[in-house]
Amino acid sequence: MFKSAKLLIPVVALALVIAGCSSEKTPMQSTQNLAALSGAFELPAGATLESASFNVFVGNPSGQHVNVHRITADWAEMTVTWNSFDSAFDAAVYGGFTNTTVDWYSVDVTTLVGQWLAGTYPNYGILLDQDLLDWPRTLYFSKEFGENPAYLHICYELNGSSQCVDVTVDMDTYVLENEGNANYGAVEFVYTGRYAEAEPNKWALFWFDLTADEPELACIGDRVWYDTNCDGIQDEGELGASGITVHLMDCEGGILGETTTDAMGYYQFCDLMPGSYKIHFVLPAGFYQAPQDQGANDAVDSDADANGLTICTELVAGETDLTWDLGLCEEMETGCTRTPGYWKTHAGFGPQANVVSQYLPIWLGTAGGAKSVAVTDSTLAVAILDFKYAEATASNGILKLYRNLLAAKLNVAAGTSGAVLGTAVADADAFLAMYNSANWSSLSKSQRAQVLGWASLFDQYNNGCIGPGHCESDPYGEDCGDDAN
């Protein structure tokens, strides 16, 4: 959270015993309307930030390079410890300095101060760390020393003229790795680095009281849809899923808010502070998530993993990010049979997902047989399942066999046991390698009876009258005992 909407700049430093070191502040680049402040600084209304520098006095130099980082979590000078601080800083480096003499050192932090004042990031202060963690460590004067405390030098333009001000440090301390619960808020010196190879690491923290503008708030969201072909991409005609529960979460997994999708499948979380968030979609019963991050357009893909979670994303001030979507794929029951009607309507030509194509090609007959039919795509599958293939007549028994054998083979391909069928599939395939639907009228009476017998057996299997049983999700089942359809 913001500290009363103010910028606090913390710095953690290594402590060294030192005496008799003092110096004047580094010279200002501009002394126009110069003011030295202790306490809160607020950028005047209408002013534009021109520059900002972080200035710190080194009482015992190490010859090492020191980096400046942005602190990412709240802390208090008199209670912070290595363990409670918990490495809460951004690994990005905003600048640094190599300290070689007892003197002031200055780092340009215009970008960082501008982000604080704009509300892009909350102001929790500055952390110093050292590139090389071997000795010697670097010692800095703290505000408790009484001389040369760290300060920000801020310059801004107002009404056509440049004005500058020094803002002295409000909190400074250091944290020590091997004393994880120790606090050093009242010490006169702070440190970075190590005194010797066996010594623990130290970080220096600084905070300055700056009143920030109220940041622009952000929004995140978009849509949950029924991905009928389960390709992970929103296609024309695919419908939104209403009433789906969606959680706004922090990146550690804590739930920050909850909403449900509207009638068109849309949802949003707005009035959010800039920061990092992720989305959790609660998957409804009977559905699973579509493939994640498909295609090149992030605005129309599915973004959730198998648990319904997106990756963590950062929202900046004023951003509206409507690219976080979820595609829903219908789950298939396992271990049960489905009718030709089910497979026909789930081949990609209606509102349901295409679950047929994944099992193709399927041969009706032996592979490569002279009269065998290779079902290589869902268009041909639908024609066969809908009696619209070749010489399609109601009396053609081979077309009935095609239809019911194809459905039976789809059921087996989907993981359903076909043990109850015995050798019937192989026997029918051997027959269909030699005869196709054009041969129906020339078959003998016994051959026709055999074809219809196979078709009826497969029909009984597909409808769940024999074998593992019919899937409850298939609305096309018929009464057991009916003739093959």
Secondary structure, DSSP 8 states (H G I E B T S, - for coil): --BTTEE---EE-B-----S--------S--TT-EEE-S-EE--TT-EEEEEEEEEEEEE--S-EEEEEEB-S---TTT--HHHHTT-B-SS--EEEE--SSEEEEEE-HHHHHHHHHTSS----EEEEES--SS--EEEE-GGGSSS--EEEEEEEETTEEEEEEEE-SEEEEEETTSTT---TT-SEEEEB-SSTTS--EEEEEE--EE------EEEEEEEEE-TT-SSB--TT--B-TT-EEEEE-TTS-EEEEEE--TTSEEEEEEE-SEEEEEEE---TTEEE--SS-SS-TTSB----TTSB---EEE-TT-EE----EEEEE---SSSB--HHHHHHTSSSSSS---SGGG--EEESSTT-TT-EEE-SHHHHHHHHTT-SSS--TT-HHHHHHHHHHHHHHHHHTT---GGGTTHHHHHHHHHTT--GGGGGGS-HHHHHHHHHHHHHHHHHHTTSSTT-B-TT-TT---TT----
